[in-house]
Amino acid sequence: MLEISEGANYVHMIDHGRVFPGRYQWSTQTLSETQVYNYHWPFYKWAFSLLDDHKELTSFIEKNVKLPNKSIYQVIESIRKEWNVKTKDRDALYKFLLEQKNKLPEIVERIIQHHSSPK
């Protein structure tokens, strides 16, 4: 959420359904594939342009890294049974999210470097 004036905010909605390898059809197999990060992707440039400075972003990253693994596990366990997510896929998702949480500071630093440097 971006404050545009006192008491008025602008909210950017993002579809997170495609954030996992395999997109909407993610599975144990897709989550175990080697991740490729494209720092040139226009979304990163757009998201980076919304920040006043990257300290706002790095403080958010610090909060994510400090998020207890147990909390991540509890969210995964709260996935509705109607969604038919198998136990092995839940386990793979948990492992994937922990790996991404640990990689997050490096990923964000590369994005900052890429979009901060003059072209």
C-alpha positions, 0 to 999 in steps of 0.5 A: 500500500502506498500513501499518496496523501495523508489519510489516502492510500493507493493499493496495488493488487497482485495475483500471487497464484503464479508465484510458485514453479508450476504456477497454479499447477505447482506440485512436489516436482515443480517445487523441487526444480532449480529456480531461475531468477530474472532480475530484468523482469519488468515487474521488479522494475515497477515494484522497485519504482514504488519505493521511496528508498530500498530501506523500506524493502530491506526492513520488510525482508528482515521481518520475513526472514525472522518469521518463525518456520512454525508459522509457515508450517501452520499456514500450510497446514491450514490449506483447505481439504477441498483444495486436495493438496496432498501431504507430499505436496504440502511438505514440498511447499514447506521446504520450498518456502523455507529455502526461499525465505533463506534466499530472500535477502540475496535475491532482493539485494540483486534486484536493488543492485540491478535497478539502482545502477544507472543504465 
